[in-house]
Amino acid sequence: MARDIGIDLGTANTIVYMKGKGIVANEPTVVAKDKKTDKIIAVGSAAKEMLGRTPGRIVATKPLSGGVIADYTIASALIDYFLNKAIKKHLLSKTRVVISIPTCASKVERQAVKDATYAAGAKSVFLIEECKASAIGAGLPVASPVGNMIVDIGGGTTDIAIISLGGIVVSRSINFAGNTIDAAIADYVKRKYNILIGERTAENIKIEIGYANMDHEEKKMSFSGMSIYEGLPQSIILSSYEIAEPIGQQVGLIVDAVKTVIENTPPELLADVMNDGIMLAGGGAYLRNLADVIAEESTMPVRVAEDPLTCVARGAGKVLEEIKVLESSLLET
């Protein structure tokens, strides 16, 4: 029997959905490699644990940048790892895969993703834009003649789109997302406290005390970093009010992109969005107060999808389950 798999190949996380089983893998998009032997040491969660901690000959890297393949060889190993984690090797030759890509991906980048997936052993490979897959996974009626607005905030990109009759009417993809928020937090700590922190620490700060605006009850968090001047470990206590400003600057860029898409939406479809609201998905949707900020700035209702992190993977898998209805959502390279 054929096996249908949907893959959200994200800059931060790779999530795999299998028909009949649901989410079967969800791990960081990280690969650890021995530079001397060119051998892959670890992939996913095990590799992420090595970020910033590896000896000179081992490098832990993210093979995707802005949602597209930056290193083809490593990306192939990554896809191979996740496919084999989801399904037995001898069944891969019967497996159909739908894999997501950013709306802004070029034809060459699209082909690189397909080639890497075929190299891992898949029988058939189809591509779908992240915003479409996210909208489908969030339960929006994308095949209907109504306007559906999705804002998918991932690790490397934020994809925004108005979708109707299975096609994208207006869209925008920007390189401001979860990773840039993490970077803004790390930069703030460096400037304010002269302390260096890694991306994992910055991400933990965002998760624990991050807010999209100042309208919240203050939270505090203690963590350690390295003093710029002394080169020694140093602990500080950070307030959620402090980092609301650098986070807010990044959120402002996302809001501006949302407004741009709204301004370019045909009036008939915009009326639909006014009635049904904007759907917020992706890992970035977990940022506290984000939906409220977008709703206030756009003057439209905003809903957060159920389990927003897995919307793209679930949507990609659902396309194959309902191929007759959703086939128009797939891309040609």
C-alpha positions, 0 to 999 in steps of 0.5 A: 500500500502507498504511504502518504506523508506531509512534511513541513521542512522548516528553518527551525523545525521539521514536522512529519505527518502520516496519513492515519497516524498524525504527527510522527516526527517533530524535531529541530532542523539541525544536522551535526557533521564531522568536518574532517570525515564529512560524516553526519554525526547527529540529526534533529534533537540530538544535533540541536543539543550540540549547537554552540558546544561542539569541538572544532572538528564537529559543526552543528548547522541548520541546512535551511536559510529563510525556509530554503535549502542552503546546503543540499548535501546536508539537507538530503541527509536531513530529509532521509533521516525524517523519512526513515523515522516515519516509515520503514526503508523498504516502504519508501519506494511506495511513499508519496510525499507533499513537502512545503516551501516558502512562497518566495522560493525560486524555481531552482530552490523548489527543484532542490527540495524535490531532488533531495526528497527523491534522493531519500527514496520517495516514490512521488514528490509534490510541493505546496506553498507553506501558506496554502498548507498552513491554511489547509491544516488550520481548517480554512475552506481554501477550495471554496470561492471565499477569501481566506487569510492566513499568517504563518509565522515560522522560524525563518519566514513569515508567509501571508496570503489571501487564498480563494478557489485553491489559489493564492490571490495576494501574498507576501513572504518576509524574512522576519519570524521566530529566529529574528525575534530570538536574535533581537533578544540576544542583541538586546542582552548584549547591548544592555548587559554586555553579555553574550547568549546563544540562540537556544538561550534567546529562544528560551527567554522568548518562550518563558517571558516573551510578549508582543507588547507591553500590555501584560503582567510583568514576568522575570527570568534568570539565566547565564551568559558570557561577559564580553569584557571578562570572558566569564559566566555571568547571571542576570535577571531579565524582565518581560517589560525589557524585551517587549521593546525589541520583540515589538520592533520585529512584530511591527515588521510582521504587522506591516506585511499583514497590512500590505497584503490587506491593502492589495486584497480585492474588496470582495475577498476583503469582505470575507476576511472581515467576516471570518477573520485572519488565521494565525499559524506557525510556531510564532503564533504562540508569542503572547499577545501577538493575535491582539496586536495584529487584530488592533493594527489591522482592525480585523478579528484574529484567530489562532489555529489549533496546534499552530506549529503543526498546521503546515505538516497536517495541511500537506498531508491532508492534500493527499488524503483529499487529492480530488478537492485539493490537487489545485493547491499543489505547485509545479516546479 
